[in-house]
Amino acid sequence: MPFRSILTVLLLSAAAPLRTTPAVTPAPRPTCDYAFCDENGSSWCFYWRGVTTWDASRGVLPGETRVPLGTCG
């Protein structure tokens, strides 16, 4: 193996790839159509998710979605 090839292999094997950790950004809170605190101290938010479905036994199901917001306060 020629010297130039050996040098190239050594240089490429010594170069460690950069490892970066992606920044964690908090998810935006939805704009609540209705929000409340339950008896356990949890805060909930209902918001329009833009999807309405049809269930044969229950009929139209609105696209309101309930998500937890954390503790009340």
C-alpha positions as CSV (number, residue, x, y, z in Angstrom):
1,M,0.0,0.0,0.0
2,P,1.5,3.4,-1.0
3,F,2.3,5.9,1.7
4,R,-0.3,8.3,0.4
5,S,-3.1,5.7,0.8
6,I,-2.0,4.8,4.3
7,L,-1.9,8.5,5.3
8,T,-5.4,9.0,3.8
9,V,-6.8,6.0,5.7
10,L,-5.3,7.2,9.0
11,L,-6.6,10.8,8.5
12,L,-10.1,9.6,7.7
13,S,-10.3,7.1,10.5
14,A,-9.1,9.7,13.0
15,A,-11.7,12.3,12.1
16,A,-14.6,11.7,14.4
17,P,-18.0,12.8,13.1
18,L,-19.6,15.8,14.8
19,R,-22.3,14.7,17.2
20,T,-24.8,17.4,18.0
21,T,-27.8,17.1,20.2
22,P,-30.9,18.7,18.6
23,A,-32.5,21.5,20.6
24,V,-35.7,20.6,22.4
25,T,-38.4,23.1,21.9
26,P,-41.7,22.9,23.9
27,A,-44.8,22.2,21.9
28,P,-47.1,25.2,21.6
29,R,-50.2,25.1,23.7
30,P,-53.4,24.8,21.8
31,T,-55.9,27.7,22.0
32,C,-58.6,26.2,24.2
33,D,-62.3,26.4,23.3
34,Y,-63.0,25.2,26.8
35,A,-60.7,24.6,29.8
36,F,-61.3,23.3,33.3
37,C,-59.7,21.8,36.4
38,D,-61.0,18.4,37.5
39,E,-61.5,17.1,41.0
40,N,-57.9,15.7,41.0
41,G,-56.2,19.0,40.4
42,S,-55.5,18.4,36.7
43,S,-56.1,21.1,34.1
44,W,-57.7,20.1,30.8
45,C,-58.2,21.9,27.5
46,F,-60.7,21.2,24.7
47,Y,-59.8,22.5,21.3
48,W,-60.9,22.0,17.7
49,R,-58.7,19.6,15.9
50,G,-60.4,20.1,12.5
51,V,-61.6,16.5,12.1
52,T,-65.2,15.4,12.3
53,T,-66.1,11.7,11.9
54,W,-69.1,9.6,11.6
55,D,-69.8,6.6,13.8
56,A,-72.7,4.3,12.7
57,S,-73.9,3.7,16.3
58,R,-73.3,7.3,17.6
59,G,-73.7,9.5,14.6
60,V,-71.5,12.6,14.0
61,L,-68.5,12.9,16.3
62,P,-67.1,16.4,16.6
63,G,-63.4,17.1,16.2
64,E,-63.0,18.5,19.7
65,T,-59.9,17.0,21.4
66,R,-59.2,16.9,25.1
67,V,-55.5,17.3,26.2
68,P,-54.0,17.7,29.6
69,L,-52.3,21.0,30.4
70,G,-50.7,20.0,33.8
71,T,-51.8,20.9,37.3
72,C,-54.3,23.6,38.1
73,G,-53.0,26.8,39.5
